[in-house]
Amino acid sequence: MPALSVGLDSIGVLREAGSQKEPDPAQAAVLVELAGADGISVQLRRDRKYIRDRDLFILKNITKTKLDVEMSPIEEILDRTIEIKPHSATIVAETADSDSPVSTVDFHSGEFDFSQVTSRFKGVGIQVNFLIEPEIEAVKAAVRAGADGVHLSCRAYADAADNNEAREELDKIDRAAQAASRQGLIVYAGVGLDYKNILPLVELGYISELCIGRAICVRALFVGLERAVSEMIRTINDSQSSNPG
């Protein structure tokens, strides 16, 4: 069954909104791991909104599972990530000083030499993933860039207007996951996933890890963080048990 990594950016959003020291993403990470999560994910933005450099150093020291840092591959963030040495780095597209969610990587923009980025990270033992649209060409581009894995964006699937559209988007994710798996890439999936729309993804069979943040943090407001994580893990496990094939 797919593993679960939990994004903690929403914790940073709450902290930023109140201009306080709490809630602390590091404290959240401890609870998330105690609840059984397989990894922690945070985004290091250019403007350092939400997650700060200090958070990363603390998370690297206390995380018992694995730490993934989502980042735009600009020089200053590359250097900081290499200094911290998380388990993995997921390359995303980000607009500086924007509150918009991160976007998938455009391999044809010419803005970055992605092969050089992967080479630098691999040189210090950091796994490299790319956040991509669930398209075969994007998978091929990630392979050419030397990726270890791809993080398939499920935004279009999550935002589908009806069941037919959702099925079409799910088929795209399935085809991309299969293509990535055939290329030997680790397949992650995330962006827009929650307790309801996650079930069909678990059944696909080619996704190694599901990355969920906001839905768990929202649920935690009502039931607590440990229970929210445990419920998500149970949802994944129950889906797999009911569809053993």
ChimeraX commands (.cxc) that place a marker at each C-alpha (Angstrom):
marker #1 position 0.00,0.00,0.00 radius 0.5
marker #1 position 1.19,3.61,-0.48 radius 0.5
marker #1 position 3.08,5.27,2.32 radius 0.5
marker #1 position 1.92,8.62,3.71 radius 0.5
marker #1 position 3.98,11.78,4.07 radius 0.5
marker #1 position 2.42,14.78,5.77 radius 0.5
marker #1 position 2.93,18.35,4.62 radius 0.5
marker #1 position 3.31,20.84,7.47 radius 0.5
marker #1 position 3.13,24.12,5.56 radius 0.5
marker #1 position -0.36,24.77,6.96 radius 0.5
marker #1 position 1.17,24.84,10.44 radius 0.5
marker #1 position 3.48,27.60,9.26 radius 0.5
marker #1 position 0.53,29.45,7.73 radius 0.5
marker #1 position -1.25,29.49,11.12 radius 0.5
marker #1 position 1.90,30.71,12.84 radius 0.5
marker #1 position 2.42,33.46,10.26 radius 0.5
marker #1 position -1.20,34.61,10.54 radius 0.5
marker #1 position -0.77,35.36,14.22 radius 0.5
marker #1 position 2.83,36.60,14.02 radius 0.5
marker #1 position 3.64,34.26,16.89 radius 0.5
marker #1 position 6.14,31.50,17.65 radius 0.5
marker #1 position 3.39,28.89,17.68 radius 0.5
marker #1 position 2.20,26.54,16.37 radius 0.5
marker #1 position 5.65,25.08,15.83 radius 0.5
marker #1 position 6.12,22.81,12.77 radius 0.5
marker #1 position 8.69,20.80,14.72 radius 0.5
marker #1 position 6.16,19.96,17.43 radius 0.5
marker #1 position 3.69,18.99,14.73 radius 0.5
marker #1 position 6.30,16.73,13.11 radius 0.5
marker #1 position 6.74,14.79,16.36 radius 0.5
marker #1 position 3.00,14.18,16.64 radius 0.5
marker #1 position 2.72,13.25,12.97 radius 0.5
marker #1 position 5.43,10.62,13.29 radius 0.5
marker #1 position 4.00,9.26,16.53 radius 0.5
marker #1 position 0.73,8.78,14.64 radius 0.5
marker #1 position 2.51,6.59,12.08 radius 0.5
marker #1 position 3.31,8.86,9.14 radius 0.5
marker #1 position 6.17,7.75,6.90 radius 0.5
marker #1 position 7.60,11.19,6.21 radius 0.5
marker #1 position 7.45,14.95,6.68 radius 0.5
marker #1 position 7.27,17.52,3.88 radius 0.5
marker #1 position 7.72,21.30,3.98 radius 0.5
marker #1 position 8.25,24.01,1.37 radius 0.5
marker #1 position 11.13,26.47,1.57 radius 0.5
marker #1 position 9.90,29.58,-0.23 radius 0.5
marker #1 position 12.02,32.38,-1.59 radius 0.5
marker #1 position 10.35,34.86,0.76 radius 0.5
marker #1 position 10.59,32.42,3.73 radius 0.5
marker #1 position 6.88,32.73,4.43 radius 0.5
marker #1 position 5.49,29.97,6.60 radius 0.5
marker #1 position 8.55,27.72,6.86 radius 0.5
marker #1 position 11.79,29.30,8.04 radius 0.5
marker #1 position 15.41,28.22,7.84 radius 0.5
marker #1 position 15.42,27.52,11.56 radius 0.5
marker #1 position 12.47,25.16,11.10 radius 0.5
marker #1 position 14.42,23.14,8.56 radius 0.5
marker #1 position 17.46,22.70,10.78 radius 0.5
marker #1 position 15.28,21.58,13.68 radius 0.5
marker #1 position 13.19,19.25,11.49 radius 0.5
marker #1 position 16.33,17.66,10.05 radius 0.5
marker #1 position 17.57,16.91,13.56 radius 0.5
marker #1 position 14.33,15.57,15.02 radius 0.5
marker #1 position 12.69,13.76,12.09 radius 0.5
marker #1 position 12.92,10.01,12.58 radius 0.5
marker #1 position 11.35,9.00,9.26 radius 0.5
marker #1 position 12.41,11.23,6.35 radius 0.5
marker #1 position 12.27,14.92,5.52 radius 0.5
marker #1 position 11.38,16.23,2.06 radius 0.5
marker #1 position 11.91,19.89,1.16 radius 0.5
marker #1 position 9.87,21.35,-1.69 radius 0.5
marker #1 position 11.78,24.15,-3.35 radius 0.5
marker #1 position 12.35,26.26,-6.41 radius 0.5
marker #1 position 15.90,25.59,-7.67 radius 0.5
marker #1 position 17.27,29.10,-7.27 radius 0.5
marker #1 position 20.88,29.30,-6.11 radius 0.5
marker #1 position 20.29,30.55,-2.59 radius 0.5
marker #1 position 17.72,27.85,-1.79 radius 0.5
marker #1 position 19.88,25.18,-3.41 radius 0.5
marker #1 position 22.76,26.12,-1.12 radius 0.5
marker #1 position 20.55,26.11,1.98 radius 0.5
marker #1 position 19.03,22.73,1.13 radius 0.5
marker #1 position 22.46,21.20,0.52 radius 0.5
marker #1 position 23.57,22.59,3.89 radius 0.5
marker #1 position 20.61,20.96,5.63 radius 0.5
marker #1 position 20.82,17.67,3.68 radius 0.5
marker #1 position 17.22,16.41,3.91 radius 0.5
marker #1 position 16.36,12.94,2.68 radius 0.5
marker #1 position 14.92,14.38,-0.52 radius 0.5
marker #1 position 14.26,17.60,-2.39 radius 0.5
marker #1 position 11.21,18.06,-4.59 radius 0.5
marker #1 position 11.71,20.66,-7.29 radius 0.5
marker #1 position 8.67,22.87,-7.86 radius 0.5
marker #1 position 7.88,26.09,-9.70 radius 0.5
marker #1 position 7.29,29.06,-7.45 radius 0.5
marker #1 position 6.62,32.73,-8.04 radius 0.5
marker #1 position 8.58,34.93,-5.65 radius 0.5
marker #1 position 6.52,36.75,-3.02 radius 0.5
marker #1 position 3.30,35.08,-4.09 radius 0.5
marker #1 position 0.65,33.40,-1.97 radius 0.5
marker #1 position -0.31,31.17,-4.89 radius 0.5
marker #1 position 0.24,27.44,-4.48 radius 0.5
marker #1 position 3.34,25.97,-6.05 radius 0.5
marker #1 position 3.12,24.89,-9.67 radius 0.5
marker #1 position 4.50,21.97,-11.61 radius 0.5
marker #1 position 7.91,22.23,-13.25 radius 0.5
marker #1 position 8.16,23.46,-16.83 radius 0.5
marker #1 position 11.15,21.62,-18.26 radius 0.5
marker #1 position 11.04,23.71,-21.44 radius 0.5
marker #1 position 11.24,27.15,-19.84 radius 0.5
marker #1 position 15.02,27.29,-20.07 radius 0.5
marker #1 position 15.17,29.06,-16.71 radius 0.5
marker #1 position 17.09,26.30,-14.95 radius 0.5
marker #1 position 19.52,23.56,-15.87 radius 0.5
marker #1 position 17.66,20.78,-14.10 radius 0.5
marker #1 position 20.34,18.18,-14.85 radius 0.5
marker #1 position 22.84,20.32,-13.00 radius 0.5
marker #1 position 20.43,20.66,-10.07 radius 0.5
marker #1 position 20.00,16.91,-9.76 radius 0.5
marker #1 position 23.74,16.37,-10.07 radius 0.5
marker #1 position 24.47,18.77,-7.22 radius 0.5
marker #1 position 21.91,17.16,-4.94 radius 0.5
marker #1 position 22.91,13.60,-5.73 radius 0.5
marker #1 position 26.51,14.55,-5.10 radius 0.5
marker #1 position 25.68,15.04,-1.42 radius 0.5
marker #1 position 23.25,12.13,-1.15 radius 0.5
marker #1 position 19.94,13.99,-1.53 radius 0.5
marker #1 position 17.19,12.24,-3.51 radius 0.5
marker #1 position 15.69,14.43,-6.24 radius 0.5
marker #1 position 12.03,14.50,-7.26 radius 0.5
marker #1 position 10.11,16.80,-9.58 radius 0.5
marker #1 position 6.55,18.03,-9.17 radius 0.5
marker #1 position 5.02,17.42,-12.60 radius 0.5
marker #1 position 1.72,17.27,-14.40 radius 0.5
marker #1 position 0.54,13.65,-14.87 radius 0.5
marker #1 position 1.73,13.53,-18.47 radius 0.5
marker #1 position 4.01,11.05,-20.22 radius 0.5
marker #1 position 6.21,13.79,-21.70 radius 0.5
marker #1 position 6.76,15.29,-18.26 radius 0.5
marker #1 position 7.82,11.88,-16.96 radius 0.5
marker #1 position 10.31,11.57,-19.83 radius 0.5
marker #1 position 11.68,15.04,-19.12 radius 0.5
marker #1 position 12.16,14.15,-15.46 radius 0.5
marker #1 position 14.10,11.03,-16.50 radius 0.5
marker #1 position 16.33,13.11,-18.78 radius 0.5
marker #1 position 16.97,15.49,-15.90 radius 0.5
marker #1 position 18.21,12.60,-13.77 radius 0.5
marker #1 position 15.30,12.44,-11.31 radius 0.5
marker #1 position 14.98,9.73,-8.69 radius 0.5
marker #1 position 11.23,10.23,-8.50 radius 0.5
marker #1 position 8.26,12.24,-9.70 radius 0.5
marker #1 position 5.53,13.86,-7.64 radius 0.5
marker #1 position 2.38,13.75,-9.76 radius 0.5
marker #1 position 0.10,16.74,-9.24 radius 0.5
marker #1 position -3.49,15.68,-8.57 radius 0.5
marker #1 position -4.89,19.21,-8.71 radius 0.5
marker #1 position -6.93,18.68,-11.89 radius 0.5
marker #1 position -8.32,15.44,-10.48 radius 0.5
marker #1 position -9.21,17.09,-7.16 radius 0.5
marker #1 position -10.89,20.03,-8.93 radius 0.5
marker #1 position -12.87,17.91,-11.41 radius 0.5
marker #1 position -16.41,19.20,-11.98 radius 0.5
marker #1 position -18.04,15.76,-12.14 radius 0.5
marker #1 position -17.34,12.04,-11.96 radius 0.5
marker #1 position -16.57,11.70,-15.66 radius 0.5
marker #1 position -13.97,14.43,-15.53 radius 0.5
marker #1 position -12.51,12.96,-12.36 radius 0.5
marker #1 position -12.24,9.58,-14.07 radius 0.5
marker #1 position -10.42,11.12,-17.03 radius 0.5
marker #1 position -7.95,12.85,-14.74 radius 0.5
marker #1 position -7.47,9.69,-12.71 radius 0.5
marker #1 position -6.66,7.80,-15.91 radius 0.5
marker #1 position -3.99,10.41,-16.70 radius 0.5
marker #1 position -2.47,9.91,-13.27 radius 0.5
marker #1 position -2.55,6.15,-13.75 radius 0.5
marker #1 position -0.82,6.31,-17.14 radius 0.5
marker #1 position 1.83,8.69,-15.86 radius 0.5
marker #1 position 2.42,6.56,-12.75 radius 0.5
marker #1 position 2.85,3.44,-14.85 radius 0.5
marker #1 position 5.24,5.21,-17.21 radius 0.5
marker #1 position 7.31,6.53,-14.30 radius 0.5
marker #1 position 7.37,3.13,-12.65 radius 0.5
marker #1 position 8.62,1.51,-15.86 radius 0.5
marker #1 position 11.44,4.03,-15.90 radius 0.5
marker #1 position 12.44,3.03,-12.39 radius 0.5
marker #1 position 11.25,6.26,-10.78 radius 0.5
marker #1 position 9.67,6.47,-7.34 radius 0.5
marker #1 position 6.09,7.69,-7.80 radius 0.5
marker #1 position 4.58,10.19,-5.39 radius 0.5
marker #1 position 1.16,11.81,-5.68 radius 0.5
marker #1 position -0.28,14.86,-3.99 radius 0.5
marker #1 position -1.81,18.35,-4.31 radius 0.5
marker #1 position -5.52,18.67,-3.52 radius 0.5
marker #1 position -5.96,15.25,-1.93 radius 0.5
marker #1 position -8.29,14.67,1.02 radius 0.5
marker #1 position -10.01,11.86,2.93 radius 0.5
marker #1 position -12.57,11.25,0.17 radius 0.5
marker #1 position -10.77,11.62,-3.15 radius 0.5
marker #1 position -7.72,9.66,-2.02 radius 0.5
marker #1 position -9.39,6.24,-2.30 radius 0.5
marker #1 position -9.18,5.78,-6.10 radius 0.5
marker #1 position -5.49,6.72,-6.01 radius 0.5
marker #1 position -4.72,4.00,-3.47 radius 0.5
marker #1 position -6.30,1.48,-5.82 radius 0.5
marker #1 position -4.06,2.38,-8.78 radius 0.5
marker #1 position -1.18,0.31,-7.51 radius 0.5
marker #1 position 1.77,2.27,-8.93 radius 0.5
marker #1 position 1.98,5.08,-6.38 radius 0.5
marker #1 position 4.61,4.58,-3.68 radius 0.5
marker #1 position 3.68,7.49,-1.48 radius 0.5
marker #1 position 0.78,9.90,-1.02 radius 0.5
marker #1 position 1.63,13.42,0.12 radius 0.5
marker #1 position -1.13,15.17,2.05 radius 0.5
marker #1 position -0.97,18.28,4.18 radius 0.5
marker #1 position -3.88,20.70,4.27 radius 0.5
marker #1 position -6.65,18.10,4.58 radius 0.5
marker #1 position -4.96,16.53,7.59 radius 0.5
marker #1 position -4.27,19.89,9.25 radius 0.5
marker #1 position -7.89,20.98,8.73 radius 0.5
marker #1 position -9.13,17.72,10.22 radius 0.5
marker #1 position -6.73,18.16,13.12 radius 0.5
marker #1 position -8.45,21.41,14.11 radius 0.5
marker #1 position -11.43,19.30,15.14 radius 0.5
marker #1 position -9.97,15.99,16.32 radius 0.5
marker #1 position -6.26,16.62,17.01 radius 0.5
marker #1 position -3.21,16.00,14.85 radius 0.5
marker #1 position -2.42,12.44,15.89 radius 0.5
marker #1 position -5.97,11.26,15.29 radius 0.5
marker #1 position -6.14,13.10,11.96 radius 0.5
marker #1 position -2.99,11.33,10.73 radius 0.5
marker #1 position -4.17,7.98,12.07 radius 0.5
marker #1 position -7.50,8.37,10.29 radius 0.5
marker #1 position -5.75,9.08,6.99 radius 0.5
marker #1 position -3.53,6.01,7.38 radius 0.5
marker #1 position -6.56,3.89,8.21 radius 0.5
marker #1 position -8.35,5.24,5.13 radius 0.5
marker #1 position -5.41,4.19,2.94 radius 0.5
marker #1 position -5.13,0.77,4.57 radius 0.5
marker #1 position -8.87,0.04,4.45 radius 0.5
marker #1 position -9.00,0.93,0.77 radius 0.5
marker #1 position -6.13,-1.41,0.02 radius 0.5
marker #1 position -7.71,-4.23,2.06 radius 0.5
marker #1 position -11.00,-3.94,0.20 radius 0.5
marker #1 position -9.21,-4.03,-3.15 radius 0.5
marker #1 position -6.46,-6.67,-2.70 radius 0.5
marker #1 position -5.88,-6.95,-6.46 radius 0.5
marker link #1:1,2 radius 0.2
marker link #1:2,3 radius 0.2
marker link #1:3,4 radius 0.2
marker link #1:4,5 radius 0.2
marker link #1:5,6 radius 0.2
marker link #1:6,7 radius 0.2
marker link #1:7,8 radius 0.2
marker link #1:8,9 radius 0.2
marker link #1:9,10 radius 0.2
marker link #1:10,11 radius 0.2
marker link #1:11,12 radius 0.2
marker link #1:12,13 radius 0.2
marker link #1:13,14 radius 0.2
marker link #1:14,15 radius 0.2
marker link #1:15,16 radius 0.2
marker link #1:16,17 radius 0.2
marker link #1:17,18 radius 0.2
marker link #1:18,19 radius 0.2
marker link #1:19,20 radius 0.2
marker link #1:20,21 radius 0.2
marker link #1:21,22 radius 0.2
marker link #1:22,23 radius 0.2
marker link #1:23,24 radius 0.2
marker link #1:24,25 radius 0.2
marker link #1:25,26 radius 0.2
marker link #1:26,27 radius 0.2
marker link #1:27,28 radius 0.2
marker link #1:28,29 radius 0.2
marker link #1:29,30 radius 0.2
marker link #1:30,31 radius 0.2
marker link #1:31,32 radius 0.2
marker link #1:32,33 radius 0.2
marker link #1:33,34 radius 0.2
marker link #1:34,35 radius 0.2
marker link #1:35,36 radius 0.2
marker link #1:36,37 radius 0.2
marker link #1:37,38 radius 0.2
marker link #1:38,39 radius 0.2
marker link #1:39,40 radius 0.2
marker link #1:40,41 radius 0.2
marker link #1:41,42 radius 0.2
marker link #1:42,43 radius 0.2
marker link #1:43,44 radius 0.2
marker link #1:44,45 radius 0.2
marker link #1:45,46 radius 0.2
marker link #1:46,47 radius 0.2
marker link #1:47,48 radius 0.2
marker link #1:48,49 radius 0.2
marker link #1:49,50 radius 0.2
marker link #1:50,51 radius 0.2
marker link #1:51,52 radius 0.2
marker link #1:52,53 radius 0.2
marker link #1:53,54 radius 0.2
marker link #1:54,55 radius 0.2
marker link #1:55,56 radius 0.2
marker link #1:56,57 radius 0.2
marker link #1:57,58 radius 0.2
marker link #1:58,59 radius 0.2
marker link #1:59,60 radius 0.2
marker link #1:60,61 radius 0.2
marker link #1:61,62 radius 0.2
marker link #1:62,63 radius 0.2
marker link #1:63,64 radius 0.2
marker link #1:64,65 radius 0.2
marker link #1:65,66 radius 0.2
marker link #1:66,67 radius 0.2
marker link #1:67,68 radius 0.2
marker link #1:68,69 radius 0.2
marker link #1:69,70 radius 0.2
marker link #1:70,71 radius 0.2
marker link #1:71,72 radius 0.2
marker link #1:72,73 radius 0.2
marker link #1:73,74 radius 0.2
marker link #1:74,75 radius 0.2
marker link #1:75,76 radius 0.2
marker link #1:76,77 radius 0.2
marker link #1:77,78 radius 0.2
marker link #1:78,79 radius 0.2
marker link #1:79,80 radius 0.2
marker link #1:80,81 radius 0.2
marker link #1:81,82 radius 0.2
marker link #1:82,83 radius 0.2
marker link #1:83,84 radius 0.2
marker link #1:84,85 radius 0.2
marker link #1:85,86 radius 0.2
marker link #1:86,87 radius 0.2
marker link #1:87,88 radius 0.2
marker link #1:88,89 radius 0.2
marker link #1:89,90 radius 0.2
marker link #1:90,91 radius 0.2
marker link #1:91,92 radius 0.2
marker link #1:92,93 radius 0.2
marker link #1:93,94 radius 0.2
marker link #1:94,95 radius 0.2
marker link #1:95,96 radius 0.2
marker link #1:96,97 radius 0.2
marker link #1:97,98 radius 0.2
marker link #1:98,99 radius 0.2
marker link #1:99,100 radius 0.2
marker link #1:100,101 radius 0.2
marker link #1:101,102 radius 0.2
marker link #1:102,103 radius 0.2
marker link #1:103,104 radius 0.2
marker link #1:104,105 radius 0.2
marker link #1:105,106 radius 0.2
marker link #1:106,107 radius 0.2
marker link #1:107,108 radius 0.2
marker link #1:108,109 radius 0.2
marker link #1:109,110 radius 0.2
marker link #1:110,111 radius 0.2
marker link #1:111,112 radius 0.2
marker link #1:112,113 radius 0.2
marker link #1:113,114 radius 0.2
marker link #1:114,115 radius 0.2
marker link #1:115,116 radius 0.2
marker link #1:116,117 radius 0.2
marker link #1:117,118 radius 0.2
marker link #1:118,119 radius 0.2
marker link #1:119,120 radius 0.2
marker link #1:120,121 radius 0.2
marker link #1:121,122 radius 0.2
marker link #1:122,123 radius 0.2
marker link #1:123,124 radius 0.2
marker link #1:124,125 radius 0.2
marker link #1:125,126 radius 0.2
marker link #1:126,127 radius 0.2
marker link #1:127,128 radius 0.2
marker link #1:128,129 radius 0.2
marker link #1:129,130 radius 0.2
marker link #1:130,131 radius 0.2
marker link #1:131,132 radius 0.2
marker link #1:132,133 radius 0.2
marker link #1:133,134 radius 0.2
marker link #1:134,135 radius 0.2
marker link #1:135,136 radius 0.2
marker link #1:136,137 radius 0.2
marker link #1:137,138 radius 0.2
marker link #1:138,139 radius 0.2
marker link #1:139,140 radius 0.2
marker link #1:140,141 radius 0.2
marker link #1:141,142 radius 0.2
marker link #1:142,143 radius 0.2
marker link #1:143,144 radius 0.2
marker link #1:144,145 radius 0.2
marker link #1:145,146 radius 0.2
marker link #1:146,147 radius 0.2
marker link #1:147,148 radius 0.2
marker link #1:148,149 radius 0.2
marker link #1:149,150 radius 0.2
marker link #1:150,151 radius 0.2
marker link #1:151,152 radius 0.2
marker link #1:152,153 radius 0.2
marker link #1:153,154 radius 0.2
marker link #1:154,155 radius 0.2
marker link #1:155,156 radius 0.2
marker link #1:156,157 radius 0.2
marker link #1:157,158 radius 0.2
marker link #1:158,159 radius 0.2
marker link #1:159,160 radius 0.2
marker link #1:160,161 radius 0.2
marker link #1:161,162 radius 0.2
marker link #1:162,163 radius 0.2
marker link #1:163,164 radius 0.2
marker link #1:164,165 radius 0.2
marker link #1:165,166 radius 0.2
marker link #1:166,167 radius 0.2
marker link #1:167,168 radius 0.2
marker link #1:168,169 radius 0.2
marker link #1:169,170 radius 0.2
marker link #1:170,171 radius 0.2
marker link #1:171,172 radius 0.2
marker link #1:172,173 radius 0.2
marker link #1:173,174 radius 0.2
marker link #1:174,175 radius 0.2
marker link #1:175,176 radius 0.2
marker link #1:176,177 radius 0.2
marker link #1:177,178 radius 0.2
marker link #1:178,179 radius 0.2
marker link #1:179,180 radius 0.2
marker link #1:180,181 radius 0.2
marker link #1:181,182 radius 0.2
marker link #1:182,183 radius 0.2
marker link #1:183,184 radius 0.2
marker link #1:184,185 radius 0.2
marker link #1:185,186 radius 0.2
marker link #1:186,187 radius 0.2
marker link #1:187,188 radius 0.2
marker link #1:188,189 radius 0.2
marker link #1:189,190 radius 0.2
marker link #1:190,191 radius 0.2
marker link #1:191,192 radius 0.2
marker link #1:192,193 radius 0.2
marker link #1:193,194 radius 0.2
marker link #1:194,195 radius 0.2
marker link #1:195,196 radius 0.2
marker link #1:196,197 radius 0.2
marker link #1:197,198 radius 0.2
marker link #1:198,199 radius 0.2
marker link #1:199,200 radius 0.2
marker link #1:200,201 radius 0.2
marker link #1:201,202 radius 0.2
marker link #1:202,203 radius 0.2
marker link #1:203,204 radius 0.2
marker link #1:204,205 radius 0.2
marker link #1:205,206 radius 0.2
marker link #1:206,207 radius 0.2
marker link #1:207,208 radius 0.2
marker link #1:208,209 radius 0.2
marker link #1:209,210 radius 0.2
marker link #1:210,211 radius 0.2
marker link #1:211,212 radius 0.2
marker link #1:212,213 radius 0.2
marker link #1:213,214 radius 0.2
marker link #1:214,215 radius 0.2
marker link #1:215,216 radius 0.2
marker link #1:216,217 radius 0.2
marker link #1:217,218 radius 0.2
marker link #1:218,219 radius 0.2
marker link #1:219,220 radius 0.2
marker link #1:220,221 radius 0.2
marker link #1:221,222 radius 0.2
marker link #1:222,223 radius 0.2
marker link #1:223,224 radius 0.2
marker link #1:224,225 radius 0.2
marker link #1:225,226 radius 0.2
marker link #1:226,227 radius 0.2
marker link #1:227,228 radius 0.2
marker link #1:228,229 radius 0.2
marker link #1:229,230 radius 0.2
marker link #1:230,231 radius 0.2
marker link #1:231,232 radius 0.2
marker link #1:232,233 radius 0.2
marker link #1:233,234 radius 0.2
marker link #1:234,235 radius 0.2
marker link #1:235,236 radius 0.2
marker link #1:236,237 radius 0.2
marker link #1:237,238 radius 0.2
marker link #1:238,239 radius 0.2
marker link #1:239,240 radius 0.2
marker link #1:240,241 radius 0.2
marker link #1:241,242 radius 0.2
marker link #1:242,243 radius 0.2
marker link #1:243,244 radius 0.2
marker link #1:244,245 radius 0.2
view
